[in-house]
């Protein structure tokens, strides 16, 4: 095999490792944020419910507590944050499995056929993923590049790195 061919295969392997690590970090962070939302709604509902049931506060406060419970619970039911969090963790596990297989082949023992198989698996994992949150993905990409000792191909602006991940699909 020529040096150019070996370099080509190595570059494909590194790109695949970057893709898998970026997606794993993204899905783990997505799951964490969705679980946080779900937990905040539950905590707010418990607190507001306790205040409403205590009957030691003004009736307007009780009405506000009931409204908070209704709004939070409705949002949680409509957006399905718990189910989305579990889905994100399942996807993170799939990406971790792909990373494990790439690493198991080693840095010198992998073949082009393995690269093709891993690339096809990455496509299979991605096919059903919801659209990514750009800010969350940019942060995951930056962390993955740093972890692998790679320079990011695209330079992110300050806003792209720090914008809040308010809306998750």
C-alpha positions as CSV (number, residue, x, y, z in Angstrom):
1,X,0.0,0.0,0.0
2,X,1.2,3.5,-0.8
3,X,1.8,6.2,1.7
4,X,-1.0,8.2,0.1
5,X,-3.4,5.3,0.4
6,X,-2.5,4.8,4.1
7,X,-2.9,8.5,4.8
8,X,-6.3,8.4,3.1
9,X,-7.4,5.5,5.2
10,X,-6.1,7.2,8.4
11,X,-7.9,10.4,7.6
12,X,-11.1,8.5,7.0
13,X,-10.7,6.7,10.4
14,X,-10.0,10.0,12.2
15,X,-13.0,11.7,10.5
16,X,-15.2,8.7,11.6
17,X,-13.9,8.9,15.1
18,X,-14.6,12.6,15.2
19,X,-18.1,12.0,13.9
20,X,-18.8,9.3,16.4
21,X,-17.4,11.2,19.4
22,X,-19.2,14.5,18.4
23,X,-22.5,12.7,18.1
24,X,-22.0,10.8,21.4
25,X,-21.2,14.0,23.2
26,X,-24.1,15.7,21.6
27,X,-26.6,13.0,22.5
28,X,-25.3,12.8,26.1
29,X,-25.7,16.6,26.5
30,X,-29.1,16.5,24.9
31,X,-30.2,13.8,27.2
32,X,-28.9,15.7,30.2
33,X,-30.7,18.9,29.2
34,X,-34.0,17.1,28.6
35,X,-33.8,15.3,31.9
36,X,-33.1,18.6,33.6
37,X,-36.2,20.1,32.0
38,X,-38.2,17.1,33.1
39,X,-36.8,17.3,36.7
40,X,-37.4,21.0,36.9
41,X,-41.1,20.6,35.9
42,X,-41.5,17.8,38.5
43,X,-39.9,19.9,41.2
44,X,-41.9,23.0,40.4
45,X,-45.1,20.9,40.4
46,X,-44.3,19.4,43.8
47,X,-43.4,22.8,45.3
48,X,-46.4,24.6,43.8
49,X,-48.7,21.7,44.8
50,X,-47.4,21.8,48.4
51,X,-48.0,25.6,48.5
52,X,-51.5,25.2,47.0
53,X,-52.4,22.5,49.5
54,X,-51.1,24.3,52.5
55,X,-53.9,26.8,52.4
56,X,-51.8,29.3,54.4
57,X,-51.3,31.6,51.4
58,X,-53.4,34.0,49.6
59,X,-55.9,32.4,47.1
60,X,-54.3,34.3,44.2
61,X,-51.0,32.6,45.1
62,X,-52.8,29.2,45.1
63,X,-54.2,30.1,41.6
64,X,-50.7,30.9,40.4
65,X,-49.4,27.6,41.8
66,X,-52.1,25.7,40.0
67,X,-51.4,27.5,36.8
68,X,-47.6,26.7,37.1
69,X,-48.4,23.1,37.7
70,X,-50.7,23.0,34.7
71,X,-48.2,24.8,32.4
72,X,-45.2,22.7,33.4
73,X,-47.1,19.4,33.3
74,X,-48.7,20.3,29.9
75,X,-45.3,21.2,28.4
76,X,-43.7,18.0,29.7
77,X,-46.6,15.9,28.2
78,X,-46.7,17.8,24.9
79,X,-42.9,17.9,24.3
80,X,-42.2,14.5,25.8
81,X,-38.9,15.5,27.4
82,X,-38.5,12.2,29.3
83,X,-39.0,10.0,26.2
84,X,-36.7,12.2,24.2
85,X,-34.1,12.0,26.9
86,X,-34.2,8.2,26.8
87,X,-34.0,8.2,23.0
88,X,-30.9,10.4,23.2
89,X,-29.2,8.1,25.7
90,X,-30.0,5.1,23.4
91,X,-28.4,6.9,20.5
92,X,-25.4,7.8,22.7
93,X,-25.0,4.1,23.5
94,X,-25.0,3.3,19.8
95,X,-22.3,5.9,19.1
96,X,-20.3,4.6,22.0
97,X,-20.5,1.1,20.5
98,X,-19.3,2.4,17.2
99,X,-16.4,4.1,18.9
100,X,-15.5,0.9,20.8
101,X,-15.4,-1.0,17.5
102,X,-13.2,1.5,15.8
103,X,-10.8,1.5,18.8
104,X,-10.8,-2.3,19.0
105,X,-9.4,-2.5,15.5
106,X,-6.5,-0.4,16.6
107,X,-4.6,2.4,14.9
108,X,-2.8,0.1,12.5
109,X,-4.9,-3.0,12.1
110,X,-8.0,-1.6,10.5
111,X,-9.0,-2.2,6.9
112,X,-10.9,-0.3,4.3
113,X,-13.7,-2.7,4.5
114,X,-14.0,-2.0,8.3
115,X,-14.1,1.7,7.6
116,X,-16.9,1.2,5.1
117,X,-18.8,-0.9,7.6
118,X,-18.3,1.7,10.4
119,X,-19.3,4.5,8.0
120,X,-22.5,2.6,7.1
121,X,-23.3,2.1,10.8
122,X,-22.9,5.8,11.5
123,X,-25.4,6.5,8.7
124,X,-27.8,4.0,10.2
125,X,-27.6,5.7,13.6
126,X,-28.0,9.1,12.1
127,X,-30.9,8.3,9.9
128,X,-33.6,8.5,12.6
129,X,-32.1,11.4,14.6
130,X,-34.1,14.6,15.0
131,X,-32.6,17.8,13.7
132,X,-29.7,18.9,15.8
133,X,-29.6,22.0,17.9
134,X,-26.8,24.0,16.2
135,X,-25.3,25.5,19.4
136,X,-25.3,22.2,21.3
137,X,-23.8,20.4,18.3
138,X,-21.1,23.1,17.9
139,X,-20.1,22.7,21.5
140,X,-19.9,18.9,21.1
141,X,-17.8,19.2,18.0
142,X,-15.4,21.5,19.8
143,X,-15.1,19.2,22.7
144,X,-14.6,16.2,20.4
145,X,-11.8,18.0,18.4
146,X,-10.1,18.9,21.6
147,X,-10.4,15.4,23.0
148,X,-8.9,13.8,19.8
149,X,-6.2,16.5,19.5
150,X,-7.6,17.7,16.2
151,X,-8.0,21.3,14.9
152,X,-11.6,22.1,14.1
153,X,-12.2,22.2,10.4
154,X,-14.7,25.1,10.7
155,X,-14.1,28.0,13.1
156,X,-17.1,28.7,15.4
157,X,-18.0,32.2,16.3
158,X,-18.4,33.2,19.9
159,X,-22.2,33.1,19.5
160,X,-22.2,29.6,18.0
161,X,-20.1,28.2,20.9
162,X,-22.1,30.0,23.7
163,X,-25.7,30.4,22.5
164,X,-28.1,28.7,24.9
165,X,-29.7,25.4,23.9
166,X,-33.2,26.6,24.5
167,X,-35.0,24.5,21.9
168,X,-34.3,20.8,21.6
169,X,-36.1,18.7,19.1
